[in-house]
Amino acid sequence: GIKVKEYLKKQAKSHDITPDRNLYKNIKDLGKGYLAADLNREFNSWFSKALKTRVYPQYKKIDCVSKETALYKPKGSAFQELQEMIGLNNAKDVIGQAIDFYKAQKLFKEKGMDTESVSMHMIFTGNPGSAKTTVARLFASIMKENGILSIGDLYEVGRADLVGKYVGWTARIVREKFSAAKGSVLFIDEAYSLSDGQYNTFGDEAINTIVQEMENNREDIIVIFAGYPEQMQDFLNRNPGLRSRIAFNVNFEDYSPEELYEIAKLIAKKKGLVLSPGTEEKIMPIFESAIKTTDFGNGRFARNIIEKARLKQAQRLIKVDIPNVSCEEIKALLPEDFELSEKQSP
């Protein structure tokens, strides 16, 4: 559990906004322990309202704008693909808020109001295989399809792509990456690796330059920092200006066994395969055991389960009379194709 008030205050502070009693009104017991995912949803809801009534009060003053914004529905195949993904409720909510906010700003301009440029930079936190990169790629496409970004590509970089070998190289490299990502999303994976535990290093030079470029390019580039939850908190604490420039925090929760089964079905379907009756009863214990392990791979684990089942299926079919194997048999994954490996066992 997490101490609620302290956690929510910290979230508000990271967005440079003072918390008020509305932040806590839906939490009945402030002394109780809550999951971070639940509190993040509560904070995002409060923050969205605070943007409308306190930071940008024009939301509240112009009824016609709020009505038009409410009627607007995000468009495009990427948005539809995101909605069809299993789980990811927090990511879907935050991206919906981001689109609404940008569209409202556009409406303000159309009605002759002055609006300041607003950053859309984000931080994605979650364990391996929780779909951070996939969602970032879809987010870039969604921003293009809705007229928010001009190009809408995803530029994925890591420490090796940003930190130079010699003094003076790093700042130039970072600026070049920002220049290349104009009109798109710059996705910095394992961003915490830029903080190598020492100060005044090339990693610090990269972070400082990133902060400057985020401010200089806030109108036509979105930066997404991604990494594991605990390490990302240390990364944000490294540079005071970094946290204040991040508008949205998106937490990617681990998948439940039920969600993993739905992901496995979806992966199988995309490969033209069908999970035969009885496979759910065989697979669910595997997922229930896997989520308890420290190196659990989330969606990647579900994909590996299907790939291993295809190998078992091939071994099974090769032992029968191949010319007489039907298309239905080739498409079907049977319960015996799924095995609880030694690593997966409780």
Secondary structure as UniProt FT lines:
FT   HELIX           4..14
FT   TURN            15..16
FT   HELIX           21..23
FT   TURN            24..26
FT   TURN            30..31
FT   HELIX           36..50
FT   HELIX           51..55
FT   HELIX           58..61
FT   HELIX           63..71
FT   HELIX           77..84
FT   HELIX           89..110
FT   TURN            111..112
FT   STRAND          122..126
FT   TURN            128..129
FT   HELIX           132..145
FT   TURN            146..147
FT   STRAND          154..157
FT   HELIX           159..162
FT   TURN            167..168
FT   HELIX           169..180
FT   TURN            181..183
FT   STRAND          185..188
FT   TURN            189..190
FT   HELIX           191..194
FT   HELIX           202..216
FT   TURN            217..220
FT   STRAND          222..227
FT   HELIX           229..238
FT   HELIX           240..244
FT   STRAND          248..252
FT   HELIX           257..270
FT   TURN            271..272
FT   STRAND          274..275
FT   TURN            277..278
FT   HELIX           279..290
FT   TURN            291..292
FT   TURN            294..295
FT   HELIX           299..318
FT   HELIX           322..324
FT   HELIX           327..331
FT   STRAND          332..333
FT   HELIX           335..337
FT   TURN            342..344
//
